[in-house]
Amino acid sequence: MENFKHILFDEVFVFGCINSTIAKSQKLLKEEQANGNFLVVSRSQKSGHGRNKNAWFSPDGGIYMSANLLGLSPDPALTLFMGISIHKAIAESFPYIKKDLHIKWPNDLYLDGKKICGILSQHLPKYRYHSFGIGINTNIDEFPDNLKNIAISLFDSLHFQIDNKKLITKIFDIFSHDFPKFIENGLDLEYYNKFSLLKDKEVTIDTDFAVYSGVCRGINKNGAIVLQLPSKMNQPFFGGSIVD
């Protein structure tokens, strides 16, 4: 990953092993060491995490990065847009697994029913940045016992080594190309719902205020998941966790 460059980023910081790319990004901002759009990439992480501080297994071989974009307004649909970009990049790079690759609201990608990618999106108003923490299981050949049944890597499925640098380039090529259309028209609902892991399934969501169950009818343009409740009313939810 040394000497990695992409037109989206003014600066790219590459590390061997750090606690987390998100924490490093915030440290760079706090110490005024980063300018413009910047990307932080690490070969491994000691304290990688996802939503709700859940640990993210981060050994050598995977993709661990934080994309920090200056001046973006907070938008709940941004996480889903990034998810679509990553899905497209993987699907276009390895089309034979496309039918088994799905997007799970609000921030994960699944392959063969197991998690392969997580996205942590957060707005940093103090610095005027929006940050995407991204973990992708690419070349991981073995998971610990507690993850074997719920996580998978591209290597597990494809049985050959993935060029991480090439895949990262593809992700941000697609993100950059599709971003103007996203700003103008919102999310590509047809694409998202086609590859949604949850669409037309019975789903339970914990909003922290209450728990709701219903049939997932997809998402709306604002990034909310839409559940058809037992009353037959279609109710959008902008936040919450899916109860597995």
C-alpha positions in Angstrom: 0.0 0.0 0.0 3.0 2.3 0.1 2.8 5.2 -2.3 -0.9 4.6 -2.8 -2.7 7.6 -4.4 -6.2 8.4 -5.5 -7.6 11.5 -7.0 -10.3 11.7 -4.3 -7.7 12.2 -1.6 -5.2 15.0 -1.0 -3.2 12.9 1.4 -2.9 9.2 2.1 -1.4 7.9 5.4 -0.3 4.3 5.4 0.6 2.4 8.6 1.8 -1.1 9.5 -0.2 -1.6 12.7 -2.2 0.9 14.7 -5.1 0.8 17.2 -7.7 1.8 14.6 -7.8 3.9 11.5 -10.7 5.9 12.9 -8.8 6.8 16.1 -5.7 7.7 14.0 -7.7 9.9 11.7 -9.1 11.8 14.6 -5.7 12.2 16.1 -4.4 13.6 12.8 -7.2 16.1 12.8 -6.7 17.1 16.4 -3.0 17.7 15.8 -3.6 19.5 12.5 -1.5 17.0 10.6 -4.1 16.2 7.9 -5.4 18.5 5.2 -8.3 18.3 2.7 -9.7 14.8 1.9 -7.5 12.2 3.4 -7.3 8.4 3.7 -5.8 6.4 6.6 -4.9 2.8 5.8 -3.3 0.2 8.1 -2.1 -3.4 7.4 -3.7 -4.5 10.7 -5.4 -3.0 13.7 -5.1 -3.8 17.4 -8.4 -2.2 18.4 -10.6 -2.2 15.3 -14.3 -1.7 16.0 -17.7 -1.2 14.4 -21.0 0.0 15.5 -21.8 0.0 19.2 -18.0 -0.5 19.9 -18.2 -4.1 18.7 -14.7 -5.5 18.0 -13.6 -5.9 14.4 -11.1 -8.8 13.8 -8.2 -7.0 12.0 -5.2 -9.3 11.2 -2.8 -8.9 8.3 -4.5 -9.5 5.0 -7.7 -7.5 5.3 -8.5 -3.9 4.3 -8.7 -1.4 7.2 -9.1 2.2 6.3 -10.8 5.5 7.2 -11.8 7.8 4.4 -12.2 11.4 5.7 -14.0 13.9 3.5 -14.0 17.6 4.1 -17.2 19.6 4.1 -19.8 16.9 3.8 -23.1 17.5 5.6 -24.4 14.9 7.9 -26.7 12.5 6.0 -27.9 9.1 7.1 -27.8 7.9 3.5 -24.0 8.4 3.2 -23.3 5.1 4.9 -25.6 3.2 2.5 -24.1 5.0 -0.5 -20.6 3.9 0.6 -22.0 0.4 1.0 -23.4 0.4 -2.5 -20.0 1.7 -3.8 -18.1 -1.2 -2.0 -20.7 -3.7 -3.2 -20.3 -2.5 -6.8 -16.5 -2.6 -6.5 -16.5 -6.2 -5.3 -19.2 -7.4 -7.6 -17.5 -5.9 -10.7 -14.1 -7.2 -9.7 -15.5 -10.7 -9.0 -18.8 -11.1 -10.9 -19.1 -14.8 -10.2 -19.9 -14.0 -6.5 -22.3 -11.1 -7.2 -25.5 -13.1 -6.7 -24.3 -14.1 -3.2 -23.1 -10.7 -2.1 -25.7 -8.6 -0.2 -26.0 -5.3 1.6 -27.4 -5.4 5.1 -28.9 -2.2 6.5 -27.4 -0.1 7.9 -23.7 -0.7 7.5 -22.6 -4.3 6.5 -22.0 -6.4 3.5 -22.6 -10.2 3.6 -21.3 -13.0 1.4 -23.0 -16.4 1.5 -24.9 -15.2 4.6 -21.8 -14.2 6.5 -20.3 -10.8 7.2 -17.5 -9.6 4.9 -17.5 -5.9 5.3 -18.5 -3.3 8.0 -18.8 0.5 7.6 -18.7 3.0 10.5 -19.9 6.4 9.4 -19.6 9.5 11.6 -19.9 13.2 11.2 -17.2 15.3 12.9 -18.7 18.9 13.0 -15.8 20.3 15.0 -13.5 19.6 12.1 -16.1 19.8 9.3 -15.4 16.2 8.2 -17.4 13.1 7.5 -15.5 9.9 8.2 -16.0 6.4 6.9 -14.3 3.6 8.8 -14.2 0.6 6.6 -13.1 -3.0 7.3 -13.2 -5.6 4.5 -12.2 -9.3 5.0 -10.2 -9.9 1.9 -7.1 -12.2 2.4 -7.9 -13.6 5.9 -7.5 -17.3 5.7 -8.6 -18.2 9.3 -11.1 -16.7 11.8 -11.2 -17.4 15.5 -13.8 -20.0 16.7 -16.3 -17.3 17.8 -16.4 -15.8 14.2 -16.1 -18.9 12.0 -19.9 -19.2 11.6 -20.6 -15.5 11.1 -17.7 -14.0 9.2 -16.1 -14.8 5.8 -13.4 -13.4 3.6 -13.1 -13.1 -0.2 -10.2 -15.6 0.1 -12.5 -18.1 1.7 -14.9 -17.8 -1.3 -12.5 -17.3 -4.2 -9.5 -19.3 -3.0 -6.9 -16.8 -4.3 -5.2 -13.7 -3.0 -6.9 -10.4 -3.5 -5.0 -7.3 -4.6 -6.1 -5.0 -1.8 -4.6 -1.9 -3.5 -6.5 -2.6 -6.7 -9.8 -3.1 -4.8 -9.4 0.1 -2.8 -8.8 2.0 -6.0 -11.9 0.5 -7.5 -14.1 1.4 -4.5 -13.1 5.1 -4.6 -13.3 5.2 -8.4 -16.9 4.1 -8.1 -17.6 6.4 -5.1 -16.2 9.4 -7.0 -18.1 8.6 -10.2 -21.4 8.1 -8.5 -21.3 10.8 -5.9 -22.7 13.6 -8.1 -25.7 11.4 -8.9 -26.2 10.6 -5.3 -26.2 14.3 -4.3 -28.7 15.1 -7.1 -31.0 12.2 -7.0 -30.4 10.3 -3.7 -29.6 6.7 -3.3 -29.9 4.2 -6.1 -32.9 2.4 -4.6 -33.2 -0.1 -7.4 -29.6 -1.3 -6.9 -29.8 -1.4 -3.2 -33.1 -3.2 -3.0 -31.9 -5.7 -5.6 -29.0 -6.8 -3.4 -30.6 -6.1 0.0 -30.1 -9.0 2.5 -33.3 -8.1 4.4 -35.8 -7.2 1.7 -39.1 -9.1 2.0 -37.9 -10.8 5.2 -39.3 -10.6 8.7 -37.1 -8.1 10.6 -36.9 -6.9 14.2 -35.3 -3.6 14.9 -34.2 -2.2 18.2 -34.4 1.6 18.1 -33.2 2.0 21.7 -36.7 3.5 22.5 -38.7 0.5 21.5 -38.5 -2.8 19.5 -40.5 -3.2 16.3 -41.0 -6.2 14.0 -42.3 -6.3 10.5 -41.6 -7.3 6.9 -38.7 -5.3 5.3 -39.9 -3.4 2.2 -36.4 -2.0 1.4 -35.1 1.5 2.1 -36.2 4.9 1.0 -34.2 7.7 -0.6 -33.2 9.1 2.8 -31.6 5.8 3.9 -34.3 4.7 6.3 -35.3 1.0 6.4 -39.0 0.6 5.7 -40.9 -2.1 7.7 -44.4 -3.1 7.0 -45.8 -3.5 10.5 -48.5 -5.9 11.6 -51.0 -3.0 11.1 -49.9 -3.0 7.4 -48.6 0.5 7.8 -45.2 1.1 6.2 -42.9 2.7 8.8 -39.5 4.1 8.0 -36.7 3.8 10.7 -33.6 6.0 10.4 -31.7 4.5 13.2 -31.5 1.3 15.3 -30.0 -2.1 15.2 -31.3 -5.2 13.5 -31.9 -8.0 16.0 -30.5 -11.2 14.6 
